[in-house]
Amino acid sequence: MTFAEPPESPSKLRFDSGLQIRFDTSRMDFGYGEGVFGPSPEYRRLDAIRGSLRDPNCSGPDPVYAIAMDVGRVGDLEELKSRMLLFGIVMYASGRLGDEPVRSQGHVHAISPHSGWRAPELFEIWEGRAIVYGQEKSGDDPGRCVAVEAGARDQVVIPPDWAHFVVNADPNSRLIFGAWCDRQYGFDYMQMCAHRGLAWFPLIDASGEIRWQANPNYSASKLQPRKARTYTELGLSSGVPIYEYLHCAPGAIQWVSDPGRLSQLWPEFEP
């Protein structure tokens, strides 16, 4: 497979993830360098996420995004398995989904059999501008709702039990990010489907800015916009790519697959 690598190649210009990965943005495809393993991407089609959008009949890019789960260095595979950790990479299309930005449909993680928890997730933006939306609960009352704006090198943590989706906040460019997940990850869409989306819809206004509209299928809630922060309480540092924690400080990411070790922290934690 031949990959076009234009001068603005995101893996070389803005951020070194610690993994040799090439991004073919014209085909929304991934290529892996020497010593790196990973699957061919799966593609999320527009029809698969229509039920979560404010306008299910909208037009937009198709596929909406490409995702590859279980990526890493070949020499790390056994440790990844023993720690029940999984690393994924995602590329979002540019453009719009009707009056919304390109985004995922939203979900809460299924309970992981090995831990008994709905796993948290750690995102790291590699290229573009993202908004990571999260809500504390999945039922009629969404609880706390936050929208975290993040750019290249920023990290965002979604705690256990929170429903969430990721937004491409710049319709003129693609969004690329990596994430640590639980190896027994699964998605629970039941409440999202029942409520026709999560509690807030991101909309693009006439000036190109993101504005938010409440989903009337939930109880009233307040959305808290905020900037990405550094999670010192988790042992994270903004200067370390999240994949590198596996080598330099694995305890700083072990909570992703073993959230019980921080059980006292999660009730008051916010992204």
Beta strands, then each sheet from edge to edge (+ up, - down):
strand 1: 21-24
strand 2: 29-32
strand 3: 36-37
strand 4: 42-44
strand 5: 65-69
strand 6: 72-73
strand 7: 85-92
strand 8: 96-97
strand 9: 100-101
strand 10: 108-109
strand 11: 121-127
strand 12: 130-135
strand 13: 145-150
strand 14: 155-158
strand 15: 163-168
strand 16: 175-182
strand 17: 187-188
strand 18: 200-204
strand 19: 210-214
strand 20: 223-227
sheet 1: 1+ 2-
sheet 2: 3+ 6-
sheet 3: 4+ 5- 7+ 16- 11+ 14-
sheet 4: 8+ 9-
sheet 5: 10+ 17-
sheet 6: 15+ 12- 13+ 20+
sheet 7: 18+ 19-
end
